[in-house]
Amino acid sequence: MASTLDSYVNRSVCVITSDGRNFIGILKGFDQTINLIIDDSHERVFSSTQGVEQVQLGLHIIRGDNVVLIGEIDNELDSRLNLSEIRAEPLAQIHH
């Protein structure tokens, strides 16, 4: 997996964690256990009753054992989203 992440460095990524959180930011680095460093980051908090809240975080570290999914973001498509109109149930935490 680490060799695949090399192509994501300095690109916008979305990271979903095992506790159901959704982080967006620029992948700046990672290590062999997939600990991630993302910059210019924010967390998107989903709600079924109101729009998506974006919590600014700046430079953020995500533990590798908490990462479920990493994907590249299409910035052009993402900028066209009207997050205030999106309603969705938050992701549930993964239970082992």
GIHU-V128327 format. One record per residue. N is the residue number from 0. RES is the residue in one small letter. SS is DSSP state (~ for helix, > for strand, _ for the rest). NEAR is the number of other ideal C-beta (glycine too) atoms within 8 Angstrom. D_FIRST is the distance of its C-alpha to the first C-alpha in Angstrom with 1 decimal. Layout:
n | res | ss | near | d_first
N | RES | SS | NEAR | D_FIRST
N | RES | SS | NEAR | D_FIRST
//
This chain:
n | res | ss | near | d_first
0 | m | _ | 5 | 0.0
1 | a | ~ | 8 | 3.8
2 | s | ~ | 5 | 5.5
3 | t | ~ | 7 | 5.2
4 | l | ~ | 12 | 6.5
5 | d | ~ | 7 | 9.2
6 | s | ~ | 6 | 10.9
7 | y | ~ | 10 | 11.4
8 | v | _ | 10 | 13.2
9 | n | _ | 5 | 16.9
10 | r | _ | 10 | 16.5
11 | s | > | 10 | 17.5
12 | v | > | 14 | 15.0
13 | c | > | 12 | 15.8
14 | v | > | 14 | 14.2
15 | i | > | 11 | 15.6
16 | t | > | 11 | 16.1
17 | s | _ | 8 | 17.3
18 | d | _ | 7 | 20.8
19 | g | _ | 11 | 20.9
20 | r | _ | 8 | 20.8
21 | n | > | 12 | 19.8
22 | f | > | 16 | 19.0
23 | i | > | 13 | 19.3
24 | g | > | 14 | 19.0
25 | i | > | 11 | 17.9
26 | l | > | 15 | 14.6
27 | k | > | 9 | 16.0
28 | g | > | 7 | 13.5
29 | f | > | 11 | 10.9
30 | d | _ | 7 | 10.8
31 | q | _ | 4 | 9.1
32 | t | _ | 6 | 9.7
33 | i | _ | 11 | 8.3
34 | n | _ | 10 | 12.0
35 | l | > | 13 | 12.6
36 | i | > | 11 | 15.7
37 | i | > | 16 | 17.1
38 | d | > | 10 | 20.6
39 | d | > | 6 | 23.4
40 | s | > | 14 | 22.0
41 | h | > | 10 | 23.7
42 | e | > | 11 | 23.4
43 | r | > | 11 | 24.7
44 | v | > | 10 | 26.9
45 | f | _ | 12 | 28.0
46 | s | _ | 11 | 31.5
47 | s | _ | 6 | 33.5
48 | t | _ | 4 | 36.6
49 | q | _ | 5 | 35.8
50 | g | _ | 9 | 33.5
51 | v | _ | 11 | 30.0
52 | e | > | 8 | 30.4
53 | q | > | 9 | 28.3
54 | v | > | 7 | 28.2
55 | q | > | 6 | 27.6
56 | l | > | 10 | 25.5
57 | g | > | 7 | 25.1
58 | l | > | 9 | 22.6
59 | h | > | 11 | 20.5
60 | i | > | 8 | 18.0
61 | i | > | 12 | 15.9
62 | r | _ | 7 | 15.0
63 | g | ~ | 11 | 11.5
64 | d | ~ | 5 | 13.2
65 | n | ~ | 9 | 14.8
66 | v | > | 14 | 11.9
67 | v | > | 7 | 12.1
68 | l | > | 7 | 11.1
69 | i | > | 10 | 10.3
70 | g | > | 6 | 12.2
71 | e | > | 8 | 14.3
72 | i | _ | 10 | 18.0
73 | d | _ | 6 | 20.8
74 | n | ~ | 7 | 23.2
75 | e | ~ | 6 | 26.2
76 | l | ~ | 7 | 25.8
77 | d | ~ | 10 | 24.9
78 | s | ~ | 6 | 28.1
79 | r | _ | 6 | 30.2
80 | l | _ | 7 | 29.4
81 | n | _ | 6 | 32.3
82 | l | ~ | 9 | 30.7
83 | s | ~ | 6 | 34.1
84 | e | ~ | 6 | 34.8
85 | i | _ | 10 | 31.5
86 | r | _ | 9 | 32.1
87 | a | _ | 8 | 29.5
88 | e | _ | 5 | 29.2
89 | p | _ | 8 | 26.7
90 | l | _ | 9 | 23.7
91 | a | _ | 5 | 24.5
92 | q | _ | 7 | 22.8
93 | i | _ | 8 | 20.8
94 | h | _ | 3 | 22.9
95 | h | _ | 2 | 21.7
//
